Each structure stands twice: as structure tokens, then as C-alpha cells.
Amino acid sequence: MLVYILLQILLVLLKGFNFVLKRICGYSLHSGLVKDQAASKAEYDKCVHRCRIRFRAKPVENLVACRNNFLLSHLSYECPSALLADNVSLMGFTPTSALFAVVPEDFDVYDSDHGAFFFMVQFSQAIEVLSIPLHHFIRFADDLGDPKGNVVLLSNTGRCGSTLLTRMMEGVPNTIALSEPDFITNIDLRLFSVRSRFRVTQANYPEFIQNNPDKLLEAGIRVQCKPIKFRQVDNMILKTRNVSASLAANVARVCPYVRHVFMYRAPRKNFTSYMSMVGAFPSILNNLFMPDVVEVMMNVASPIHTNFDDVIELLIKDVRRDYNHLRCWAEVWCMLILCYLEYTNKGLVNFFPIDYDELIRAPEKNLRALLSHCHMSPENLEKCLRALSRDSQKGCNLSQDNLRSRKREFTDKQEIMLNEVMRKFNFPDIDSWIDVFHLPTNENNNNNKSNNVIICEK
């Protein structure tokens, strides 16, 4: 946190210095010559701005990266072909530009052995940042066209084994799995979250993006799944952060070639895992930041135009008035399950639902069925199953070793509170959920549907 505060002070000081330098010399330490910066906005052949990373910091490592997390110095303006290099990967968006991370040429940013989460590896290993104006980015994506390989979107409730599942699917030959790429979270927060207070930032985007945000979503998926020269890639797995499960309907509409998976876990075990995760962070961070983070999660995670709109609006208002880690997480979990039901009930998304405990109980059977749905080869299944013997989040604050000592049971008061949350969504109590709440199974996905939800237009 102190390093991040120092970075923000440096950025403020340098912004003032660069303002003066531009007025006197027509040059900025961040953007180079003023005339070159202007040309990059107008000329496609010079539209990519390359900067060296001099300093980086986040207040919390799990947050989405943005430009203010870096102290950058100008290197050059280049043509869009610079974005095709294997060591360049899409990182996120600002209202004016798309940002790319550049890692050393001998470093494979797609190798999950470097870290459990793609956005963390990108941030820690990047040596440069490339940026391109959004109108040029759209053109670049259109030139690329749709991905040449198979693309799978893995939506999930969080704390349900989704990172483990990406490691298992990564065992299929010629498969790359990206766990929580920032660009999806970034675009979901800023452009598609109708309830979110971040929605006001949409006015900062160019008019052509405001009128058609789908275009930026399509371009982001095309560019994130660009061809890779150093290896053959037949399958690209994009595992979203849990809140972006609500974006699946938009992805299905904009990119119909994408296959969809939804991973979940029974509420008691899910909520227990969440409490262990909360304990892994310093209490000062939980108390300072978590109410804000959870409020954002609720705004983003919930589907729009359902029978539960009024319930959701009241829950969001209560976050700050009466914040409780466990209750608020349960409310987010219910909203994510509601997304699954909405989209499945109305045929908006052809999800393959998979329960973590069922996967662990019969891994080979369930993984074969999932791979079939995703049009992925079941060969080399033994390699996929090896992931079960490893800690899929080793090396970060959410590793099994770090969370194992923090597990605890709910008190009677907490049990009552959780069941009250479930009933607000017409869900059964947490211990009867599996028996009563009829999620479609892998065998009867098309025949067993809930009747208590209506169409969601997000």
C-alpha cells in the first residue's frame, strides 16, 4: 500500500512537470513529441505507443490493472504489427486506449506454471506497456478476424474450483488457459454493468463505443485470442472472475463461436471457502476496501430485468449500511446462480454446468463430458487429471496451504443469516440446496429448467 501511495505521488508530480515541458519544448517524458502523439491518433501506421515501465504498484494484487499502476517513460510510436508479437498480450482498456503488456521475449506469459492468475503474471512480469487508440484497436481486431481455434468461456461463482478446472483443461494438447484476464473484467465494469456506479464512466468513451459497446467486447476477444507463432493453439480457455458470469449472455450474442461452461459449488462449502479467503487478507484491508469491492461485485454480478430486481437493489443499498463479509458474499453467490438460471432458462447461453464436488467425485467421467461440450479432444486425459494432485493457486495468497489453517464452521447465528439470504431469491436452505434446487445436470441440460425466472437483458 505504501509503495502504491508513493507511485501516485510520483505520477502527480510528473504530470505537472510534463505539462510544463510540453508547453516549453513540445515534448513529454511520457508521450514524446506532441506532434508524434497527435499523429498516433490519426495515422494507423504510427498508432501504437511503446513505453518502458519504470515503476509499478497496486494497493492490492487482486485488483484490475490500470494505467495509474505504472510509471511509464516514452520509447517510440510504431505500427500495429507490434501487437502481434508472442510476448505481447492484451491487458485492458481505458476510455481512450487499449493497453498491452510486453514481457521478455524468452518468457511465456501463457504458461500457468508461472502463476495461478494470468492478470498477476502479466502485471508482475511486464517490462513495457503498449497502447493503441480504441478506433485503431477496433480496426486491428477486424483485420485479425475471429479466432482460428476453439474458444471456451469458463464462468463461475468463485471459490468453486474453477482455477483447478482450467489447469485440468490445459492438459488437452495445444490448449492455453488464461485464468481471469483483466480485459474481460475491465470491459464488464466499465461498459456492461448497468447497475454499477461505474456505468457513468461510459460517457468518457468515444461515441462509437457508447453506441455499440459490443464492438469493443468482440474486439477484445479477437485480440486476446490472436494467433501465437511459437506454438500451435487449438483451444483457448478464458476463465473470468466470478462477477463476469453476468457477461456470458453478451459474449454468446457477440461471439456465437464461443463455448460456455458454468462452474459452481454447493453453498455451504462455497461460503466456508470464502470465509477462509477473507482470513487470508490483512484485516485492515478487509475493513477498508471490502465494502467497496463487494458493492461493485453486486452491481456487476447481477442480471438485469428479473423478478428479483427490487431485492437486488435493496441488497446493494445495504452493503455500506450494514456490511458483513459472509452475508454479502452469499448475496453475490445467489446473483451469480441467478445469472446461470436466467440465461439457461431463456436459451441465451448454452452452458455446460459442472459442480466442483461432482468433478472431484468422478473426475474422468465429468471431464470427458465437459470436453465433449467444448469440442475439445479427450486424448491425454491422464495429463488433465494430474492437476488434481497439485495446488492450482500455489504461489499466491489464495493457495491451499495459506487457506487450510483458516477454515472454520458457521455459528448458529450465521446459519440463520445465510438461509435468510437464500430465501430472498426463493432458493432452499444451504443444506437442502443440492436436493431441492434443480440445476440442470450434465445429462438433462435441455429438459430440466427452472420456471421462476424471466429473460435478462444486460
C-alpha positions as CSV (number, residue, x, y, z in Angstrom):
1,M,0.0,0.0,0.0
2,L,2.8,2.4,0.9
3,V,4.5,1.7,-2.4
4,Y,1.3,2.4,-4.3
5,I,0.8,5.7,-2.4
6,L,4.4,6.7,-3.4
7,L,3.6,5.9,-7.0
8,Q,0.5,8.1,-7.0
9,I,2.6,11.0,-5.6
10,L,5.2,10.5,-8.3
11,L,2.5,10.4,-11.0
12,V,1.1,13.7,-9.8
13,L,4.5,15.4,-9.7
14,L,5.4,14.1,-13.2
15,K,2.1,15.1,-14.6
16,G,2.8,18.7,-13.6
17,F,6.4,18.5,-14.9
18,N,5.3,17.1,-18.2
19,F,2.7,19.8,-18.6
20,V,5.4,22.5,-18.3
21,L,7.8,20.5,-20.5
22,K,5.1,20.3,-23.2
23,R,4.5,24.0,-23.2
24,I,8.1,24.9,-23.4
25,C,9.7,22.1,-25.5
26,G,6.7,20.4,-27.2
27,Y,7.9,17.1,-25.5
28,S,6.7,14.9,-22.7
29,L,8.7,12.2,-20.8
30,H,5.6,10.0,-21.0
31,S,4.3,10.6,-24.6
32,G,7.3,12.0,-26.5
33,L,6.9,14.8,-29.1
34,V,3.5,16.4,-29.1
35,K,3.3,16.2,-32.9
36,D,4.1,12.4,-32.8
37,Q,1.3,11.9,-30.2
38,A,-1.2,13.7,-32.4
39,A,-0.1,11.7,-35.4
40,S,-0.6,8.4,-33.5
41,K,-4.3,9.3,-33.1
42,A,-4.8,10.0,-36.8
43,E,-2.4,7.7,-38.6
44,Y,-2.9,3.9,-38.3
45,D,0.7,3.1,-39.2
46,K,2.0,5.0,-36.2
47,C,-0.7,4.4,-33.7
48,V,1.0,2.1,-31.2
49,H,2.7,3.9,-28.3
50,R,5.5,1.9,-26.6
51,C,6.5,2.9,-23.1
52,R,9.1,1.5,-20.6
53,I,7.8,0.5,-17.2
54,R,9.9,2.4,-14.6
55,F,7.8,1.6,-11.5
56,R,4.7,-0.3,-10.7
57,A,2.4,-0.8,-7.8
58,K,-1.2,-1.8,-6.8
59,P,-2.9,-1.2,-3.5
60,V,-4.0,-4.9,-3.6
61,E,-2.6,-7.5,-6.0
62,N,-6.0,-8.9,-6.9
63,L,-7.3,-5.6,-8.4
64,V,-7.6,-4.9,-12.1
65,A,-4.5,-3.2,-13.6
66,C,-4.9,0.3,-14.9
67,R,-2.6,3.0,-16.3
68,N,-2.2,4.6,-12.8
69,N,-0.5,1.4,-11.6
70,F,2.5,2.2,-13.8
71,L,5.2,4.9,-14.0
72,L,5.9,4.9,-17.8
73,S,8.5,6.6,-20.0
74,H,8.2,7.1,-23.8
75,L,10.1,4.9,-26.2
76,S,8.5,5.1,-29.6
77,Y,5.4,5.1,-31.9
78,E,5.1,2.0,-34.0
79,C,2.7,0.3,-36.4
80,P,0.0,-2.2,-35.2
81,S,2.2,-5.2,-36.2
82,A,4.0,-4.7,-32.9
83,L,0.9,-6.1,-31.2
84,L,1.3,-9.4,-33.0
85,A,4.5,-10.4,-31.1
86,D,4.1,-13.5,-28.9
87,N,5.4,-11.6,-25.9
88,V,2.6,-9.0,-26.2
89,S,-0.8,-9.7,-24.7
90,L,-3.9,-7.6,-24.2
91,M,-4.2,-6.2,-20.6
92,G,-7.2,-3.9,-20.5
93,F,-8.9,-0.7,-21.6
94,T,-9.0,3.0,-20.7
95,P,-11.8,5.2,-22.1
96,T,-9.4,6.2,-24.9
97,S,-7.0,3.3,-25.5
98,A,-6.4,-0.5,-25.3
99,L,-3.4,-1.4,-23.1
100,F,-1.0,-4.3,-23.8
101,A,1.7,-5.9,-21.6
102,V,5.1,-6.7,-23.0
103,V,7.1,-9.4,-21.2
104,P,10.7,-10.5,-22.0
105,E,10.9,-12.5,-25.3
106,D,12.1,-15.7,-23.5
107,F,9.1,-15.6,-21.1
108,D,5.9,-17.5,-21.9
109,V,3.2,-15.4,-20.3
110,Y,0.6,-18.1,-21.2
111,D,2.3,-20.8,-19.1
112,S,0.2,-21.2,-15.9
113,D,3.2,-22.6,-14.1
114,H,4.3,-19.0,-13.7
115,G,1.2,-18.2,-11.6
116,A,-2.4,-19.2,-10.9
117,F,-3.8,-16.0,-12.4
118,F,-3.0,-14.5,-15.8
119,F,-3.5,-10.9,-14.8
120,M,-1.0,-11.3,-11.9
121,V,1.7,-12.8,-14.2
122,Q,1.1,-10.1,-16.8
123,F,1.4,-7.3,-14.2
124,S,4.5,-8.7,-12.4
125,Q,6.5,-9.7,-15.5
126,A,5.7,-6.9,-17.9
127,I,8.7,-4.7,-18.9
128,E,6.8,-2.4,-21.3
129,V,3.3,-1.2,-21.9
130,L,1.9,-0.7,-25.4
131,S,-1.2,1.4,-26.0
132,I,-3.4,2.0,-29.1
133,P,-6.4,4.4,-29.6
134,L,-9.7,2.5,-29.4
135,H,-10.7,3.3,-33.0
136,H,-7.4,1.9,-34.3
137,F,-7.8,-1.1,-31.9
138,I,-11.1,-2.0,-33.5
139,R,-9.6,-1.8,-36.9
140,F,-6.7,-4.1,-35.8
141,A,-9.2,-6.6,-34.4
142,D,-11.3,-6.5,-37.5
143,D,-8.1,-7.3,-39.5
144,L,-7.4,-10.3,-37.3
145,G,-11.0,-11.6,-37.6
146,D,-12.5,-14.3,-35.4
147,P,-10.1,-16.6,-33.5
148,K,-8.8,-19.5,-35.6
149,G,-9.0,-22.0,-32.7
150,N,-11.7,-23.1,-30.3
151,V,-12.6,-20.6,-27.6
152,V,-14.2,-21.6,-24.2
153,L,-15.6,-19.1,-21.7
154,L,-15.5,-20.5,-18.1
155,S,-17.9,-18.6,-16.0
156,N,-18.1,-19.4,-12.3
157,T,-19.3,-18.4,-8.8
158,G,-15.8,-18.0,-7.3
159,R,-14.4,-20.3,-4.6
160,C,-15.6,-23.3,-6.6
161,G,-12.5,-24.9,-8.1
162,S,-12.6,-23.0,-11.4
163,T,-8.8,-22.4,-11.3
164,L,-8.3,-26.1,-10.8
165,L,-10.6,-26.8,-13.8
166,T,-8.6,-24.5,-16.1
167,R,-5.4,-26.4,-15.1
168,M,-7.2,-29.7,-15.9
169,M,-8.4,-28.4,-19.3
170,E,-4.9,-27.1,-20.0
171,G,-3.7,-30.7,-20.1
172,V,-5.5,-31.2,-23.5
173,P,-2.9,-30.9,-26.3
174,N,-2.4,-27.4,-27.8
175,T,-4.5,-25.7,-25.2
176,I,-3.9,-22.4,-23.4
177,A,-5.9,-21.5,-20.3
178,L,-6.0,-17.8,-19.2
179,S,-7.3,-17.5,-15.6
180,E,-9.0,-14.1,-15.1
181,P,-7.6,-12.0,-17.9
182,D,-8.1,-8.3,-16.9
183,F,-9.6,-7.2,-20.2
184,I,-12.9,-9.1,-19.5
185,T,-13.2,-7.7,-16.0
186,N,-12.3,-4.2,-17.2
187,I,-14.9,-4.1,-20.0
188,D,-17.6,-5.6,-17.8
189,L,-17.0,-3.0,-15.1
190,R,-17.0,0.0,-17.4
191,L,-19.4,-0.8,-20.2
192,F,-21.8,-3.6,-19.4
193,S,-22.7,-3.2,-15.8
194,V,-26.0,-1.3,-16.0
195,R,-26.5,-1.1,-12.2
196,S,-22.9,-0.2,-11.5
197,R,-21.9,3.3,-10.5
198,F,-19.0,2.7,-12.9
199,R,-21.7,3.0,-15.6
200,V,-21.1,6.8,-15.5
201,T,-17.7,6.2,-17.0
202,Q,-19.3,5.1,-20.2
203,A,-19.7,8.8,-21.1
204,N,-15.9,9.1,-21.2
205,Y,-15.7,6.5,-24.0
206,P,-15.9,7.6,-27.7
207,E,-19.4,7.9,-29.1
208,F,-19.0,4.9,-31.4
209,I,-18.2,2.7,-28.3
210,Q,-21.1,4.1,-26.3
211,N,-23.4,3.3,-29.1
212,N,-22.1,-0.2,-29.7
213,P,-20.1,-1.5,-26.7
214,D,-20.5,-5.0,-28.2
215,K,-17.9,-4.0,-30.7
216,L,-15.2,-3.5,-28.0
217,L,-16.1,-6.8,-26.4
218,E,-15.8,-8.6,-29.8
219,A,-12.5,-6.9,-30.5
220,G,-11.2,-7.8,-27.1
221,I,-11.9,-11.5,-27.5
222,R,-10.4,-11.5,-31.0
223,V,-7.2,-9.8,-29.9
224,Q,-6.8,-11.8,-26.7
225,C,-7.1,-15.0,-28.8
226,K,-4.8,-13.8,-31.5
227,P,-2.6,-16.4,-33.3
228,I,0.6,-17.4,-31.4
229,K,3.6,-18.1,-33.5
230,F,5.8,-20.1,-31.2
231,R,3.3,-22.9,-30.6
232,Q,0.1,-24.4,-32.1
233,V,-3.0,-23.4,-30.2
234,D,-6.2,-25.3,-30.9
235,N,-8.1,-24.3,-27.7
236,M,-8.1,-21.1,-25.7
237,I,-9.8,-21.2,-22.3
238,L,-10.8,-17.8,-20.8
239,K,-11.8,-18.2,-17.2
240,T,-13.5,-15.0,-15.9
241,R,-13.6,-13.6,-12.4
242,N,-16.8,-14.7,-10.8
243,V,-18.6,-11.3,-11.2
244,S,-18.2,-11.5,-15.0
245,A,-20.5,-14.6,-15.2
246,S,-23.2,-11.9,-15.9
247,L,-21.3,-11.1,-19.2
248,A,-21.8,-14.5,-20.7
249,A,-25.0,-13.6,-22.4
250,N,-23.3,-10.7,-24.2
251,V,-20.4,-12.9,-25.2
252,A,-22.8,-15.5,-26.6
253,R,-24.6,-12.9,-28.6
254,V,-21.5,-11.1,-29.9
255,C,-19.2,-14.2,-30.4
256,P,-21.5,-17.2,-31.1
257,Y,-18.5,-19.4,-31.8
258,V,-17.6,-19.4,-28.0
259,R,-18.4,-22.5,-25.9
260,H,-19.7,-21.9,-22.4
261,V,-19.1,-23.6,-19.1
262,F,-20.5,-22.6,-15.7
263,M,-18.8,-23.9,-12.6
264,Y,-20.4,-23.8,-9.1
265,R,-20.3,-25.4,-5.7
266,A,-22.9,-26.1,-3.1
267,P,-23.5,-23.1,-0.9
268,R,-22.2,-24.4,2.5
269,K,-18.8,-25.4,1.1
270,N,-18.6,-22.3,-1.1
271,F,-19.4,-19.9,1.8
272,T,-16.9,-21.7,4.1
273,S,-14.2,-21.4,1.4
274,Y,-14.9,-17.6,1.1
275,M,-14.5,-17.1,4.9
276,S,-11.1,-18.8,4.6
277,M,-10.2,-16.5,1.8
278,V,-11.2,-13.4,3.7
279,G,-9.0,-14.5,6.5
280,A,-6.0,-14.7,4.2
281,F,-6.0,-10.9,3.7
282,P,-4.9,-8.4,6.4
283,S,-7.9,-7.3,8.4
284,I,-7.1,-3.6,7.7
285,L,-7.6,-4.2,4.0
286,N,-10.8,-6.1,4.6
287,N,-12.2,-3.3,6.7
288,L,-11.1,-0.5,4.4
289,F,-11.7,-2.0,0.9
290,M,-14.0,-4.9,1.1
291,P,-17.3,-2.9,1.4
292,D,-16.4,-1.0,-1.7
293,V,-15.3,-4.1,-3.6
294,V,-18.4,-6.1,-2.6
295,E,-20.7,-3.2,-3.6
296,V,-19.0,-3.2,-7.1
297,M,-19.3,-7.0,-7.2
298,M,-23.0,-6.9,-6.6
299,N,-23.6,-4.2,-9.2
300,V,-21.7,-6.2,-11.8
301,A,-22.7,-9.7,-10.9
302,S,-26.5,-9.3,-11.0
303,P,-28.5,-9.9,-14.2
304,I,-31.0,-7.1,-15.2
305,H,-34.8,-7.3,-15.6
306,T,-35.6,-10.3,-13.4
307,N,-38.2,-11.0,-10.8
308,F,-35.6,-10.2,-8.2
309,D,-34.7,-6.6,-9.3
310,D,-36.2,-5.0,-6.3
311,V,-34.5,-7.5,-3.9
312,I,-31.1,-6.9,-5.6
313,E,-31.4,-3.1,-5.4
314,L,-32.1,-3.3,-1.7
315,L,-29.2,-5.6,-1.1
316,I,-26.8,-3.2,-2.9
317,K,-28.1,-0.3,-0.7
318,D,-27.5,-2.4,2.4
319,V,-23.8,-3.1,1.7
320,R,-22.4,0.0,3.3
321,R,-25.2,0.5,5.8
322,D,-24.7,-3.0,7.3
323,Y,-21.7,-4.7,5.8
324,N,-21.0,-8.3,6.7
325,H,-18.4,-10.4,4.8
326,L,-20.3,-13.6,4.9
327,R,-23.8,-12.3,4.2
328,C,-22.6,-10.1,1.3
329,W,-20.7,-13.0,-0.3
330,A,-23.8,-15.2,-0.1
331,E,-25.8,-12.5,-1.8
332,V,-23.2,-12.3,-4.6
333,W,-23.3,-16.1,-5.0
334,C,-27.1,-16.0,-5.3
335,M,-26.9,-13.3,-8.0
336,L,-24.4,-15.4,-10.0
337,I,-26.6,-18.5,-9.7
338,L,-29.5,-16.3,-10.9
339,C,-27.4,-15.3,-14.0
340,Y,-27.0,-19.0,-14.8
341,L,-30.7,-19.7,-14.4
342,E,-31.8,-16.6,-16.4
343,Y,-29.5,-17.3,-19.3
344,T,-30.2,-21.1,-19.4
345,N,-34.0,-20.7,-19.0
346,K,-34.3,-18.4,-21.9
347,G,-31.8,-20.1,-24.2
348,L,-29.4,-17.1,-24.1
349,V,-26.4,-19.2,-23.3
350,N,-25.8,-23.0,-23.8
351,F,-23.9,-23.5,-20.6
352,F,-22.3,-26.8,-19.5
353,P,-22.9,-26.8,-15.7
354,I,-20.3,-28.5,-13.6
355,D,-20.3,-28.9,-9.8
356,Y,-16.9,-29.0,-8.1
357,D,-17.8,-31.8,-5.8
358,E,-19.1,-33.9,-8.7
359,L,-15.9,-33.2,-10.6
360,I,-13.8,-34.5,-7.7
361,R,-16.1,-37.5,-7.1
362,A,-15.9,-38.7,-10.7
363,P,-13.2,-36.6,-12.5
364,E,-12.8,-38.7,-15.6
365,K,-16.5,-39.0,-16.4
366,N,-17.2,-35.4,-15.8
367,L,-14.2,-34.1,-17.6
368,R,-15.0,-36.2,-20.7
369,A,-18.5,-34.8,-20.8
370,L,-17.2,-31.3,-20.4
371,L,-14.6,-31.6,-23.1
372,S,-17.2,-33.0,-25.5
373,H,-19.4,-30.0,-24.9
374,C,-16.4,-27.7,-25.6
375,H,-15.4,-29.6,-28.8
376,M,-12.1,-30.5,-27.2
377,S,-10.2,-33.8,-27.7
378,P,-10.4,-36.2,-24.7
379,E,-7.0,-37.6,-25.6
380,N,-4.2,-37.3,-23.0
381,L,-6.9,-37.3,-20.2
382,E,-4.4,-38.7,-17.8
383,K,-2.4,-35.5,-18.0
384,C,-5.5,-33.4,-17.4
385,L,-6.2,-35.4,-14.2
386,R,-2.7,-34.8,-12.8
387,A,-3.9,-31.3,-11.9
388,L,-6.0,-32.9,-9.1
389,S,-2.8,-33.6,-7.2
390,R,-1.4,-30.0,-7.3
391,D,-2.4,-26.8,-5.6
392,S,-3.9,-24.8,-8.6
393,Q,-3.3,-21.5,-6.8
394,K,0.1,-22.2,-5.4
395,G,2.3,-19.1,-5.1
396,C,-0.4,-16.6,-4.2
397,N,-2.3,-15.6,-1.1
398,L,-5.2,-18.0,-2.0
399,S,-3.0,-21.1,-2.0
400,Q,-4.3,-24.2,-0.2
401,D,-1.5,-24.1,2.4
402,N,-2.5,-20.5,3.2
403,L,-6.2,-21.2,3.5
404,R,-6.2,-24.6,5.1
405,S,-5.4,-23.3,8.6
406,R,-8.1,-20.6,8.3
407,K,-11.2,-22.9,7.9
408,R,-14.0,-22.6,10.4
409,E,-17.6,-23.6,10.8
410,F,-20.5,-21.3,10.8
411,T,-22.2,-20.2,14.1
412,D,-25.9,-20.8,14.6
413,K,-26.5,-17.1,14.0
414,Q,-24.6,-17.2,10.7
415,E,-26.6,-20.2,9.6
416,I,-29.8,-18.4,10.2
417,M,-28.5,-15.3,8.3
418,L,-27.3,-17.4,5.3
419,N,-30.7,-19.2,5.0
420,E,-32.4,-15.8,5.1
421,V,-30.3,-14.7,2.1
422,M,-31.2,-17.9,0.2
423,R,-34.9,-17.4,0.8
424,K,-34.7,-13.8,-0.7
425,F,-34.0,-15.5,-4.0
426,N,-36.5,-18.3,-3.5
427,F,-33.6,-20.7,-3.0
428,P,-33.8,-23.6,-0.4
429,D,-31.7,-23.5,2.8
430,I,-28.0,-24.1,2.3
431,D,-28.1,-27.7,3.4
432,S,-31.0,-28.7,1.2
433,W,-29.8,-26.9,-1.8
434,I,-28.4,-29.9,-3.7
435,D,-31.6,-31.9,-3.1
436,V,-34.2,-29.3,-3.8
437,F,-32.6,-26.7,-6.1
438,H,-32.8,-28.4,-9.5
439,L,-29.9,-27.1,-11.5
440,P,-29.8,-28.9,-14.9
441,T,-27.5,-31.9,-14.7
442,N,-25.0,-32.8,-17.4
443,E,-27.3,-35.4,-18.7
444,N,-30.6,-33.5,-18.8
445,N,-29.4,-29.9,-19.5
446,N,-32.2,-29.3,-22.0
447,N,-35.1,-30.9,-20.2
448,N,-34.8,-29.7,-16.5
449,K,-35.3,-25.9,-16.3
450,S,-36.3,-23.5,-13.6
451,N,-39.6,-21.7,-14.1
452,N,-39.2,-18.9,-11.6
453,V,-37.0,-16.5,-13.7
454,I,-37.6,-14.4,-16.8
455,I,-35.4,-13.0,-19.5
456,C,-32.4,-10.9,-18.7
457,E,-31.2,-8.1,-21.0
458,K,-27.9,-6.9,-19.8
